[in-house]
Amino acid sequence: MLLDRNGAIADSWTRADGAAIGNLAQVLVTWDMLPEALAVQAPDQRIAGLIPNSLAVTVLEPYLPRLAAIAITFPSFADGRGFSLAKALRRAGFGGTLRASGPLIPDQFDYALACGFDEIELPDSSTARQTIAQWQQAVGRLSQTYQRGYRRDGNILEARRQARADNTPS
């Protein structure tokens, strides 16, 4: 299942490798196939890369201008490297679609969006445990974070500091 902040969406990307890559208008290829796909890319073809969450942004930078989307794999919900990679890709100027691909949980949805992901691709095992409604309820649930730069309304530490300042006698 593929979700964005508004609910389930259709997947417009086709996964392919080898000769099939050149026959598709929008193709999602693995990291290993990415150089080959870009070498045969047609002028009107859109290419997305499915990359491991352990890849460094510096390794990806030469490809970023030609990628329409990047799908970052999450081997498990406990492996948060993909969140850091998404944030780093946005800081590096990647403006295409970012997809989190793997067994995330609804509690991570809001954070994924804050890190720069546009959509989440869930395996069937995840959607069997958590409904779309549960995912939708998670959006906007967290009003503040401990990390700076993830929310427009500040973070928990700034809010605490401000509360102490407001309660200090003049």
C-alpha positions in Angstrom: 0.0 0.0 0.0 1.2 3.5 -0.8 0.2 6.4 1.5 0.7 10.1 1.5 -0.6 12.6 4.2 -4.1 12.4 2.7 -4.5 8.6 2.6 -4.0 5.8 0.1 -2.7 6.7 -3.3 -2.0 4.9 -6.6 1.5 4.0 -7.4 2.6 5.6 -10.7 6.0 3.9 -10.7 6.8 0.6 -12.3 9.7 -1.5 -10.8 11.9 -2.9 -13.6 15.4 -3.9 -14.5 17.3 -4.9 -17.6 15.8 -4.3 -21.0 12.4 -3.3 -19.6 13.8 -0.1 -18.2 13.8 1.7 -21.5 10.2 0.8 -22.3 8.6 2.6 -19.3 7.6 6.2 -18.9 8.2 6.1 -15.1 10.5 3.4 -13.8 11.7 2.6 -10.3 15.1 0.8 -10.3 17.3 -0.6 -7.6 20.5 1.2 -6.6 22.6 -1.4 -8.5 20.6 -0.7 -11.7 20.5 3.1 -11.4 23.7 3.9 -13.5 22.4 1.6 -16.3 18.9 3.1 -16.2 20.3 6.7 -16.4 22.6 5.7 -19.2 19.6 4.6 -21.4 17.2 7.2 -20.1 14.9 8.6 -22.8 14.3 12.4 -22.8 10.8 12.2 -21.5 11.4 9.2 -19.1 11.2 9.7 -15.4 13.5 7.5 -13.3 13.4 6.8 -9.5 16.0 5.0 -7.5 15.3 2.5 -4.7 18.2 3.0 -2.4 19.5 1.4 0.8 19.2 3.6 3.9 22.9 3.2 4.5 23.9 5.2 1.4 25.7 8.5 1.9 24.3 11.6 0.3 27.7 12.3 -1.2 27.4 9.1 -3.2 23.9 10.0 -4.4 24.6 13.7 -5.3 25.8 13.1 -8.9 22.5 11.4 -9.6 20.1 13.8 -7.9 19.5 16.2 -10.8 18.3 13.3 -13.0 16.1 11.5 -10.5 12.4 12.3 -10.3 12.0 10.3 -7.1 14.0 8.4 -4.5 12.6 5.5 -2.5 14.6 4.8 0.7 14.4 1.3 2.1 13.6 0.7 5.8 14.6 -2.9 6.7 12.6 -2.6 9.9 10.7 0.1 11.8 13.5 0.2 14.4 16.1 1.2 11.8 15.9 5.0 11.6 18.8 5.7 9.2 16.3 6.4 6.4 14.9 9.4 8.3 18.4 11.0 8.5 19.0 10.3 4.9 15.7 11.9 3.8 16.5 15.0 5.8 20.0 15.1 4.3 18.7 14.7 0.8 16.3 17.7 1.3 19.2 19.7 2.7 21.2 18.8 -0.4 18.5 20.3 -2.5 16.6 17.2 -3.8 13.1 18.4 -4.7 11.7 15.2 -6.2 9.4 12.8 -4.5 10.8 11.0 -1.4 9.3 7.6 -0.5 9.9 5.6 2.6 9.7 1.9 1.7 9.3 -0.7 4.4 7.6 -1.8 7.6 7.2 1.6 9.3 4.5 2.0 12.0 1.8 4.8 12.2 3.7 6.5 15.1 6.5 7.2 12.6 4.3 8.7 9.9 4.3 12.3 11.2 8.1 12.2 11.7 8.6 10.8 8.2 6.7 13.7 6.7 8.7 16.1 8.9 11.9 14.6 7.6 10.9 15.3 4.0 9.2 12.1 2.9 6.2 12.6 0.6 4.8 9.1 0.7 5.2 5.7 2.5 5.1 2.3 0.8 4.1 -0.4 3.2 4.4 -4.1 2.8 1.2 -6.2 3.1 2.3 -7.4 6.6 2.2 -3.9 7.9 -1.2 -3.0 6.3 -2.6 -6.1 7.8 -1.8 -4.9 11.3 -2.6 -1.1 11.0 -5.4 0.3 8.9 -5.3 3.4 6.8 -7.5 5.1 9.4 -4.8 4.5 12.0 -2.2 6.0 9.7 -4.4 9.0 9.1 -5.0 9.6 12.8 -1.2 9.7 13.3 -0.8 12.7 11.0 -0.4 15.9 13.1 -0.6 13.9 16.3 2.8 15.2 17.5 2.8 18.9 17.9 6.4 19.3 18.9 9.7 17.4 18.7 13.0 17.3 20.5 14.9 18.0 17.3 15.1 21.5 16.0 13.9 22.2 12.4 11.2 19.6 12.1 8.2 21.7 13.2 7.3 25.3 12.5 5.9 25.7 16.0 9.3 25.0 17.6 10.5 22.1 19.7 9.9 20.8 23.3 13.1 22.2 24.7 12.4 25.7 23.3 8.8 25.5 24.7 10.2 24.5 28.2 12.7 27.3 28.1 10.0 29.8 27.2 7.7 28.5 29.9 10.5 29.0 32.5 11.2 32.5 31.2 7.4 33.4 31.4 7.3 32.2 35.0 10.4 34.0 36.2 9.5 37.0 38.4 10.6 40.4 37.1 
